[in-house]
Amino acid sequence: MSGSAPSSRREGDEAAPSAPGVTRWGLLGTGSAVVLTIVLVLAAGSGVYAVLGYPDPGALTKLGVNLLRLVFDLAGACCLGGLVFAAFFTVPQRGGMISPDGYAALRTAGTAAWLWGVAGLLLTVFDAADSAGQSVTDSLTPGALSGLLEALDVPKAWLLSALLALVLAVACRSTLRWRTTIGLTVLAGVTLLPPVLVGHSASNGGHDFASDSMVFHVVAAALWLGVLFAVLAHARRRGANPGIVARRYRKLAATCWGVLAVSGVIGSLILAPARMWLDTQYGALVLCKIGLLLLVGLVSVPLRRRITRSARDRHVGMLRLAGAELALLLTTVGISMGMAHVPPPNLLDRNATAMDLLIGYDLPEFPSFWQLVTQWRFDLLLGTAAVVLAVSYLAGVRRLRAHGQRWPVGRTVSWLAGCLAVLVASSSGVGSYAPATFGVHMTAHLLLNMLGPALLVLGTPVNLCLRALPRARRGEPYGPREWLLGIVDSPVSRWLSHPVLASLLLVGSLYALYPTGLFQLIMQEHWAHTIMNVYFLGSGYLWFWSILGIDRTPRRVPQLARLGVTLGMMPALAFFGVLVLSMSEPIAGNYYRTLDLPWSVDPMAAQQAGALIGWLGGEIPLLLVLVVLLRQWHREEGDDDDADYRGMLARLESTRG
């Protein structure tokens, strides 16, 4: 545990950099965030409550909600940043234990998680009162609070985030293994999202774009600010590997800056068209955020590059630069707090249709083949993932070729075809019309759950990464190759990749989703619909990954077991198709009637078509899997026969001798 300390001293023997400068910048940024929050909330007056038809709850409730939200966001960023630093910026010790630097970051994350959870619990009460237009003192009785929680979605989101944050706080106190910090990092990212998914961006037309862009925006902002906290703490204690820490932070900050810029513009254009940016208070705040973001990019990015390349003490350089960057980012957070209290121009647009409110956009034409091919609406989450995965794979292949190594063309074609299947299912006319009719939904389901994952697994991406990514040098923080191995070889991956469990996750979702009322509940919320699609893709990939056995997996499953599981899946899919075909009532009938489509589709006919698509479309990939498994089995048997034949010849030769 003490082996990492000498490496930090060798990089610079100067005295530890002084903290007052950074402290002043931090206090300046925090003070400006608090002042901006108070001023903007009081300046907004009762506008947002008038739009919603609620009375003003009073200054105590309004300021309490927004100041607690500021604490919630800063604590969440600090927790996420500490976990990211421990997982991806430090050198694990032997046996997978975290290093002293990682332990310090983890303890800071745990302390921030306690504050995060407490702020979330208080926000549950304050936001319930604020959303109902009541004083917080009138909402503290158990009966009043339980009634508000039952009726309102936003307080439930704060409560969920608070409970997850408290789980993180406990886990950070008991975790000492590097691999576990990766899982906690994912959990911290998820904890940020519940309040985002039910906020202003989740209402009215375009809420699919607005909600997805806010997911990118909030995660990128928390990641940048949180890792900046962790890097500053690392520099103050003169931790190990300052050069590598500076380089990784520079790349992460530049990426977050780009994500913030793109996602912020997209979300702002949905909530407030550009023509309103000069005429509304919300638009003025958008312009202020854009200006601060440009200032951070123009000033910090070149200076970070200079510090990273400098041979002088990087701890001092990072502290001098990051203090000003911290102040600017905290000021931006203060403006965001004010924007959360200012009603965007499109809030409760009276011209919004039922389709606008439910799916975020209109579908004026019948879903003909031409509409399914041409009616594209890019999915910011899955569509972006498909593009990034395709580009990253091609970059890996190019790296191999640059080093004189070959990679099968068929695997590249398969991977790109899988990415195309995900893109079509999420962003083409198929993805656009999937929320409107059950037949198209099942087509998208088939692409995400069966065809796309099968093609992606055939691309063997893990093997490509292990060949293309370089190994981390001895004594340096792990790189992408080690991160990937840490995930693939983890006990969780080994558990999830068991063929029986993977099969239950795949086929069990069909029976839990469609014959019950769960599908109707999911389709009424964009965030739930997105989670459903991600689950389809993830469970499908997990099943084909464990069954095909052509890529690196945590466990080696015998051929006979894989054949048996595949054969068992076929009647399960067939029975599901028969079950849906025999249903007398349409699935999610109330939801489809609420859409009030301008064109008519017989719901039972659409359901029967969807059942056939799901049944037959699901059986075809399974048949192809059987062909692949039988060929593998035949090849293995042939290799065994050849080995036996060669052994027999060797024995004969020895006998003759």
N, C-alpha and C positions, 0 to 999 in steps of 0.2 A: 504493500500500500504506500510505502514511502519512496518507491523507486522513481516516481515521476518528478519529485522536487528538484533534483540536481539538473535535469534538463532545462528547467526554466531559468536557473541561475546562470547557466552557460550562455544563454542568449543575451544577457545584459547584467552587468554587475553593479549598476547604479542603485542608489537608494530607491526604496519604493516610492512611486509617484504620489504626490500629495493629493488629497481628496477634496479640499475646499472648493476648487474650481468646478469640479463635477457636481458637488453638492449644491453650489449656487445655481448652476444651470438647471439641475433637477428641481430645486425649489422654485425657480422662476417658471419653469414649464408647468409644474403642478399648480402653482398659484394662478397662472394664466388660465389653466383649464378650469379651475374652480370658479374664478371670476367670470369667465365667458359663460359657463353653465348657468350661474345665477343671473347674470345680466340678460342672456338670451331667453331664459325661461320667464323672467318677469316682464321682459319687453313683448313677449308673445301674447301676454294677457290671456283672455278667455277664448281666443280664436279657435283652437283645436276643439274645445268643449262645445262651442257653438256649432261647429260643423257636425259633431257627433250628436248634438241634441242633449248634452248633459250640462248641469250647472257647474260652475267653477268650484273645485273642492277646497280652495284656499291656498295661501302661500306655503304653509307648512307641508301640506301634502305634495304640492307641485315641486317644491325645492327638494323635499325628501326623496321623491322618486328619482329625480335626475341626478342628485348628488350620490345617492346610493348606486345608481347605474354607473356613474363614473368610477366609484370604488370597485364595483363588480367587474367592469371592463379592465381596469388596471390590474386588479388581483388576478383575473383570468389570464391576462397577457403575461404577467410575471410567472404564474404557475406553468403555463405552456412553454414559455421561453426557457425556464429552468430545466424542464424535462427534455426539451429538444437539445439543450446544451449537454446535459448528462448523456444522452443517447448518441449524439452525432458529432460532438466537439471534443470528447475526451478519450483517453486511451484506457480500455478495460484492462483489469489485472488478470493474472492467471486464474483459471477456473471460472471466468466470466463475471468476476466481481467488479463493481464499479471502482474507479480510481478516487483518490482524495478530492480531485477537482470535480469529478462527477458527484461525489457524495455531498460536497458543499452546495452544488447547484440543486441537487435533489432535496436537500433540507430546506433550501429557500423556496423551492416549488411547493413543498408540503406546508410551510407557514403561510404562503400566499393562498393555498387551497382552502385553509381554514377561514381566512378572511373572505375568500370568494364565496364559500358556502354560507357564511353568516350574512353577507350582503344579499345573497339570493333569497334567503329566508325572510329578511326584512323587506326586500322588494316584493315578495309575494303579498305581504299585507299592504304596503304602500301603493303598489300598482293596482291591486283590487279596488282600493278606495278611489284612486285616481281615475281608473277606467269607468267607475260608476258615478263619478262626479260627487263623491262624498268626502268629508273630512276623515282623516285616518283615525281620529279618536272615535268616530261613529262606527267604524268597521272592526273594532278590536274585539267585540263580543263574539263568542264562538258561533252563535247562530248566524249572525250577519256575515262573518268571514266565510263560513262553510257555504252559505248561499251564493256569495259572490264567486267563490272558487268553482262551484258547480256550473255557474252561468257564463263565466268568462274564460277565454283560452289563454290570454297572456299571463295572468298570475300562475296558471298551471305550468306554463313554460318556465317561469322563474323558479318555481318549486322543484321541477325536475332537474334543472341545472344545479340548484343548490344541493340536492341530494347526491348528484354525481360528483360535485366538487368535494363534498364531505367524504365520499368514498375515496377520492384521490388523496385527500389529506391523510387518511388512515393508511392508504397503500404506500405513500411516500415515506411514512415513518418506518415501515417494516420492510421496504425493498432495499436489497443490497446487490442485486444481480443486474448486469448491463442489459440483458435481453428483455427483462421485465420493463425497463424504462421505455422501450419502444412501444409496448402495449399501453402503458400509461400515457404516453404522448398522444396516441390515437384517441384514447378516452378523453383527454383534455380538449382535443379539437372538437370532439362530439359535444362536450359540455358547453361549448360556446354557442351552439346552434339553436337550441329550442326557442329562446326569445327572438332570434332573428327570423325564424320561419313563420312567426305569427304576428310580425310587426306591420308597419305601414306598407312594406313591399309586397305583402301577401294579399292585398285587396285590389279589386278593380282590374281593368284590362291591362294586359302585359305583365300580370303578376308572375308568370312563369319566368320571364326574363329578369324581372326585378328581384324575385326571391333567389334565383340561382346566382345572380351577380352579387347580391349581398352576402351569400355564403362565401364566395371567393374574397370579397372585400373584407369581411370581418376576420376571417382566418388569416389572411395576409397581414392585416394591420396588427392583430394580436401576436402573430409570429415575429414580425419585424420588431415591434416594441419590446416584446418579452425577451427575445434573444439579445437585444441591445442591453436590457437590464443585466442579463447573465454575463455578457461580454465585459461590461463595465465592472461587475463584481469580480470577474476573473482577472482583469487587468489590475484592479486595486490590490488583490492578494498575490499578484505576480505568479499566476498559475503557469502550468507547463505549456509548451508549444505555442507561444504567442503568435508566431508567424503563420502557422496553419490556421489558428483561430481567426486571425485577421482576414486571411484569404477566404475562408469559408463564410465568414460574416459578410464580406464584401459581395460574394456571389448571391448569398441569400437576400441581402438588402436590395440588390439590384433587381432580383426576380420579384420580390414583394412590391417594389416600387412600380414595376411594369404591371403586375396584377392589380394593384390598387388603382392605377391610372385607367386601365381598360374597364375594370368592373365598376369603378366609380362613375365613369362617364355613361356607361350603359344604364346603370340603375338610376342615375339622375335624369337621363333623358326620358325614362319611363315615368318617373314620379313628377317630373317638371320639364316639359318640352323646352328646348333651348330658347325659344322666343319669349319664355317667361322668366328667364334667368335674370334679366335686368329689371323686371317689373314686380317681382314678388320677394318676400323676405326669405323664403326657402331657396329661391334661385340665387340671392345674394350670398347665402351661406355656402351654396355649391361653388360659386366662384372663389370664395375665400379658401375653401379646402383645396381647390385646384391650384390656386396661387401658392399655398404653403407646400403642396406636394411638388410643384415645379421647383420651388426654392430648395427643398431638400435634395432633389435630384441633381440640380445644377451645381450645388455647392458640395454636397457630401460625396457623391460618387467619384469625382476626380480626386478629391483629397484622400478618400479611402484607398484608391489605387496607388497613390503616391506613398502612403504609409505602408501598404503591403509590400511594395518594392524596396522600401528603405532598409538599409542595413543597421540603422540605429535602433535604440530601444523602442520596440513596438508598443510596449505597455503604455509609455508616456504619450506616444502619438495617438493611440486609440482613445485614451482618456481625454486628451485635448479636443479631439474631433467629436467624439461621441457625446460629450456634454452638450454642445450646441445642437446636435442632431436630436438628442433626447428632448430638449426644450421645444423644438419645432414640432416633434411628433406629439408631445403632450398637449401643445396648443391645438393641434388638429383634432385630438380626442375631445377637447373642450367644445370645439365647434360642432363635432358630431353629436355631443350631448344636447346642444341647442337644437340641432336639426331633428332629433328624435321627438322634441316637444312642439315643433312647428309643423302645422298640417301641410303636406305637399299638395300642389294644385289638383292632382287627380284623385285625392281622397274622396271616396263616396261620390264619384262622378255620376250624376243623375242620368246620363245617357248610356250607361253601361247596360249591356244585355245580360241575360242569364248565362250565356256562354262565356262572356267576359268575366263574370264573377266566378264561375266554376272552373273553366280551363284557361282563361286568360286571353282568348282571341276568338274571332268569329270564323265559322265555316259555312259560307253561303252556298256552296255547290255540293251536289251529291258526290260521294266518294267513288267516282268512276276510276278506271285504270289510269286515265290521263291525269286526274287529280292526285292520285297516289304517287305518281311519278314526278309531278311538277310542283306540288304544294309543299315546298320545303320551309321548315321553321327550325332553325338551328337550336339544338339543346345545349345550353351552356355547360352542363355537367358531363353527360355521357358523350355528347358530340365532341367537346373539347378533349375528353379522355381518349376517344377513338383516334383523333388527329395526332395527339401527343404520343400515343403508343405506337402509331405507324411510323412517325418521324424518328422516334427513339430507336425502334427496331432497325430501320434503315441505317441510322448512324452506327449502330453496333455492327452491322454487316460490313459497312464501309471501313470501320476500324480493323476488322479481321482481315479484309482484303489488303489494307495498307500494310499489314504485318505479314503478308504473303500466305495467309490461311484461306482455305475455301469454306464456303457455307452453302448447303444444298439450296438450289433455286426453289424447289418445291416447298420447302419450309417457309421461305420468304413470301411466296405467293399465298400460301395458306394463311399466314399471319395477316397479311394485308387484306385478304378476303374476309377474315374474321373481323378486322377493324371496320371494313366496309359494311358488314352485316350489322354491327352495332350502330354505325352512323345512320344507316337506312332505318333501322328500327326506332331510333330516337329522334331523328331530325328530318326525315323525308316526309312525304305525304302519309306514309304508314304511321310514323310517329305523331303527325299532326292530327290524324283522324282516329287514332287509337282510343282517345278518351270519349269519342262520340258514338262509336258503334262496336258491339262485342266481337263481330267477325274480324274487323281490322285489329282490335286489341289482341286477339289470339294470334294473329299473324306477327305482330310485334313481339308478343310473348315467345313465340317459337324462335324468332331470330335471336332474341336475347338469351333465352334459356337453353337452346339446343344447338342450332346451327352455328351461331357466332362463337360460343365457347368451344365447340368441337374444332372449328378451324383455328382458333387461337392456340389451343393446346397442341395441335399438330405442328404449329410453328416452333415448338420447344423453346420458349423465351428464356427459361431459366438456364438451359445449357448455353444459349447464346451469350447471356450476361456473364456466365462463369468463364467463358472463353475470351470475351471482349474486354471485360473490366479488369483493370490492373489490381494487383494485390497491394494492400497498405504496407508501407515500409515498417520495419521493426521499430517499436517505440513511438510510432505516430498514431493519431486517432484512426479508427476504422474508416474505410471508404464504402462506396456503394456495393462493392462485391461482398464485403463482410456483412453489411447490413442485410443484403439479400439472403445470405447463408444463415444469418441469425434468425430471420423470419421463417425460411423454408425448413430449417432443422429444429424449430422450436417445438416444445410439447404440444402447444395449441394446434400447430399445423399438422403434427402427427396424429392428433386426435381427430381433427376435422377431416383429414384425408382418408380415414378408414372407409372402405367402400360401402359398408352398411349404413354408417351415419351419413355419408355423402348422399346415398340414395334416399334416405329418409328426408333429408333437407330438400332434395329436388322434388320428389313425387309427393311428399307430405304437404308441401305448400299448395299443391293443386286442390287437395281435399280440404285444407284449412281455409282456403281463400274463396273459392267459387260456390260451393254448395251452402256455405254459411252466409251471414250478412256482412262479413268482413270486407268483401270486395266493394260493396256500396259505400261503406264508411271511408275506405281508402281513396276512392275516386273523387270524393268531395273535397279533398285537400291536396294541393299541388305537392307539398312536401312529402305526404304519405305516398302519393303516386310515384314520386322520384325514388323514395326508399324501396318501394316495391320493384321498380325496374332494376335498381342496383342489386337487390337480392336475387332477382331472376338471373342476372349476369354472373354474380358471384357463385351462387349455388350450382349453376350449370358448369362453370369453369372448374369448380371443385370436383364435381362428379367425373367429368371427362379426364381431368388431371390424374385422379386416383385410379381410373379404370384403364385408360389407354397405356399408361406405364412407359411412355416414350421420352418423357422429360424427367429431370431430377425431381424426386419426391422424397418426403421424410420416411416413407416405408416402402418395402418391396412386397407387393401382393402376388401370391401364386396365380398362374394363368387360370387354373381351374376355378379358383374363387372369383376371379374377375368375370369369367364366362358365366358362372352361376348368378352373379349379381345382375349382369346385363340381361340374361334370360328372365330373371325375376322382375325386372323393370317393365318388360313388354306387356304382360297381362295387367300390371298396375295402371299403365297408361291407357290400355284398352278399356278397362273397367271405368276409368274416369270419363272417357269419351262417351260410353254408353250411359253413364249416370247423368251427364249433362244433357244428352239427347232425350232422355226419358223425363226430364223435369217439365212440369206442367206450367210453371210460372217463370217469367224471365228473370235472369240474374240481374240484380241492381236495377230493377224496373223503375223505382221511384227516382233514382238518379238520372236515368236516361230521359224520363218524362220531364224532369226539371230543366234539362238543357234547352227545351223549347226550340228544337232544330227547325230551320226553314224548309227542310226537305224531310220526307218520311221514309222510315225503314221499319219493316215488320220486326219487332224485337225478338219474337220466337224464331223467325227465319234467320236473323242474324246470329242468334245463339246456337242454332243447329249448325250453321256454317262454321262458326267458331269452334264448336265441339269437333267437327270433322277435321278442321285445320289442325287443331291441337293433337288429335288422335293420330291421324295419318302422318302429319308433319313430324310428330315426335317419334313415331316408329321407324321412319326412314333413317335418321341418324343412328338409332340403335342397331339397325341392320348393318349399317356401315361399320359400326364399332365391332360387331360380331365378325365381320369379314377381316378386320384388322387383327383382332385377337386370334382368330383361327390361323391366319398367316404367321403371326408371331409364334404360335404354338408349333406349327409345322416346321418353321425355321429352327426352333429350339430342338425339336425332335430330330431334325436332320443333322444338326450339329452334334447331338449326342450319338447318333448312329455313326457319323464320320469318326468321332472320337473312339467309339468302340472298334470300328474297322481298323483304324490306325493302330490301336492297342493290340488287336489280334495279329496284325502283320508284324509288329515289333516282337511279339512273343514267338511267332514262327521263325523269324530271323535268328533270335537268340537260341532257339532249339536246334536250328541247323548248325549254328556255330558250335 
